[in-house]
Amino acid sequence: MNDSSPTVVGMIGGHGQIALRATRLLSAAGHRVLSVIRNPEHAADVELAGGEPVLLDLERTNGDELARALGAADTLVFAAGAGPGSGPERKETVDHQGALATMTAAAQLGARVVQISYIGVATTPPETMGVDFAAYQRAKYAADLALEASGLDWVIVRPGTLTNDAGTGRVTVGARLDRGPVSRDNVARVLAEIVARPKLRGLTVDILDGDTEIERAVANLGS
Ligand SMILES: NC(=O)c1ccc[n+]([C@@H]2O[C@H](COP(=O)([O-])OP(=O)(O)OC[C@H]3O[C@@H](n4cnc5c(N)ncnc54)[C@H](OP(=O)(O)O)[C@@H]3O)[C@@H](O)[C@H]2O)c1
């Protein structure tokens, strides 16, 4: 993958589709993954992926508790999300407040935050969307702005429309890409490469399926 030392990763939303893929990659590469999940029935899947389940509900915790539970972590990946079936309230409590709690924990731990957002979050006005999507946009954009202003080390990853296609191992990364598809496999591989490069920080990166081999695309972000 690259030449960095093993890290300890707090995977927030550890049973998510991208999170489980990233956990498999990170654990296979020798990193330790502490996977924050709210449903004890998800523990077996997390363990199968190589993660260590940490049972906490983002809507019933705070940054202090999260920091205590993830005490060894040097990188926190915010991969949680309220999901498409949820209304505005959960966009606020999970996508926004959950991200803020993650930042509070990161500040206490001295950890870097790698946060999943989405392409267009900063450019599509909420008034052009339905109620739920507008709430999602507001929550995700507020979380991104808070992270950028946090004083922490951070990387924001903004994928296009997620698919379950098999990963091609090739992406396009850039600052302001148009919308398009990207597989969860490819996003997970990009996250794993970013996690393993602690010097990457202060970057907001759009990602689509594309032509550049992922390791090279991520390595180029630092140059
Ligand atoms: N859909 C798209 O096209 C798209 C595009 C770009 C970016 N994104 C972003 O990418 C993120 C990750 O995508 P994905 O497909 O991996 O999402 P996902 O499978 O829905 O994963 C989200 C995870 O968050 C967890 N979660 C929700 N509420 C929680 C809580 N209160 N406490 C702890 N964990 C909680 C869920 O756990 P439970 O099973 O317990 O609910 C789930 O495991 C999305 O959330 C979204 O913000 C999506």
The ligand as a Tripos MOL2 file, in Angstrom:
@<TRIPOS>MOLECULE
LIG
   48    52     1     0     0
SMALL
NO_CHARGES

@<TRIPOS>ATOM
      1 N1        -25.3420    7.4170   -1.4460 N.am      1 LIG1
      2 C1        -24.4740    8.0870   -2.1500 C.2       1 LIG1
      3 O1        -24.4720    8.0700   -3.4060 O.2       1 LIG1
      4 C2        -23.4200    8.8940   -1.4480 C.ar      1 LIG1
      5 C3        -22.5590    9.6410   -2.2190 C.ar      1 LIG1
      6 C4        -21.4980   10.2980   -1.6070 C.ar      1 LIG1
      7 C5        -21.3280   10.2040   -0.2280 C.ar      1 LIG1
      8 N2        -22.2170    9.4840    0.5370 N.ar      1 LIG1
      9 C6        -21.9320    9.4140    1.9760 C.3       1 LIG1
     10 O2        -21.1770    8.2430    2.2210 O.3       1 LIG1
     11 C7        -21.5280    7.7370    3.5100 C.3       1 LIG1
     12 C8        -21.1120    6.2840    3.6110 C.3       1 LIG1
     13 O3        -21.7620    5.5430    2.6000 O.3       1 LIG1
     14 P1        -22.1910    4.0140    2.8840 P.3       1 LIG1
     15 O4        -22.8690    3.5380    1.6550 O.co2     1 LIG1
     16 O5        -21.0430    3.2950    3.4610 O.co2     1 LIG1
     17 O6        -23.2820    4.2600    4.0380 O.3       1 LIG1
     18 P2        -24.0490    3.2040    4.9570 P.3       1 LIG1
     19 O7        -23.8190    1.8060    4.4840 O.co2     1 LIG1
     20 O8        -25.4570    3.6910    5.0770 O.co2     1 LIG1
     21 O9        -23.2980    3.3540    6.3600 O.3       1 LIG1
     22 C9        -23.6080    4.3140    7.2910 C.3       1 LIG1
     23 C10       -23.3570    3.7130    8.6700 C.3       1 LIG1
     24 O10       -23.6400    4.7120    9.6660 O.3       1 LIG1
     25 C11       -24.1630    4.0130   10.7730 C.3       1 LIG1
     26 N3        -24.9490    4.8330   11.6900 N.ar      1 LIG1
     27 C12       -26.1120    5.4810   11.4370 C.ar      1 LIG1
     28 N4        -26.5700    6.0590   12.5600 N.ar      1 LIG1
     29 C13       -25.6690    5.7630   13.5310 C.ar      1 LIG1
     30 C14       -25.5910    6.0750   14.9170 C.ar      1 LIG1
     31 N5        -26.5310    6.8040   15.5240 N.pl3     1 LIG1
     32 N6        -24.5280    5.6170   15.6250 N.ar      1 LIG1
     33 C15       -23.5740    4.8600   15.0370 C.ar      1 LIG1
     34 N7        -23.5920    4.5240   13.7160 N.ar      1 LIG1
     35 C16       -24.6380    4.9760   12.9920 C.ar      1 LIG1
     36 C17       -25.0720    2.9630   10.1820 C.3       1 LIG1
     37 O11       -25.3100    1.9440   11.1240 O.3       1 LIG1
     38 P3        -26.7740    1.2740   11.3380 P.3       1 LIG1
     39 O12       -26.8070    0.0970   10.3980 O.co2     1 LIG1
     40 O13       -26.7820    0.8990   12.7700 O.co2     1 LIG1
     41 O14       -27.8010    2.3220   10.9600 O.co2     1 LIG1
     42 C18       -24.2370    2.4980    8.9890 C.3       1 LIG1
     43 O15       -23.4620    1.3930    9.3400 O.3       1 LIG1
     44 C19       -23.0430    8.0170    3.5610 C.3       1 LIG1
     45 O16       -23.5330    8.0250    4.8590 O.3       1 LIG1
     46 C20       -23.1440    9.3490    2.8850 C.3       1 LIG1
     47 O17       -23.0310   10.3830    3.8470 O.3       1 LIG1
     48 C21       -23.2510    8.8250   -0.0510 C.ar      1 LIG1
@<TRIPOS>BOND
     1     1     2 1
     2     2     3 2
     3     2     4 1
     4     4     5 ar
     5     4    48 ar
     6     5     6 ar
     7     6     7 ar
     8     7     8 ar
     9     8     9 1
    10     8    48 ar
    11     9    10 1
    12     9    46 1
    13    10    11 1
    14    11    12 1
    15    11    44 1
    16    12    13 1
    17    13    14 1
    18    14    15 2
    19    14    16 1
    20    14    17 1
    21    17    18 1
    22    18    19 2
    23    18    20 1
    24    18    21 1
    25    21    22 1
    26    22    23 1
    27    23    24 1
    28    23    42 1
    29    24    25 1
    30    25    26 1
    31    25    36 1
    32    26    27 ar
    33    26    35 ar
    34    27    28 ar
    35    28    29 ar
    36    29    30 ar
    37    29    35 ar
    38    30    31 1
    39    30    32 ar
    40    32    33 ar
    41    33    34 ar
    42    34    35 ar
    43    36    37 1
    44    36    42 1
    45    37    38 1
    46    38    39 2
    47    38    40 1
    48    38    41 1
    49    42    43 1
    50    44    45 1
    51    44    46 1
    52    46    47 1
@<TRIPOS>SUBSTRUCTURE
     1 LIG1         1 GROUP 0 **** ****
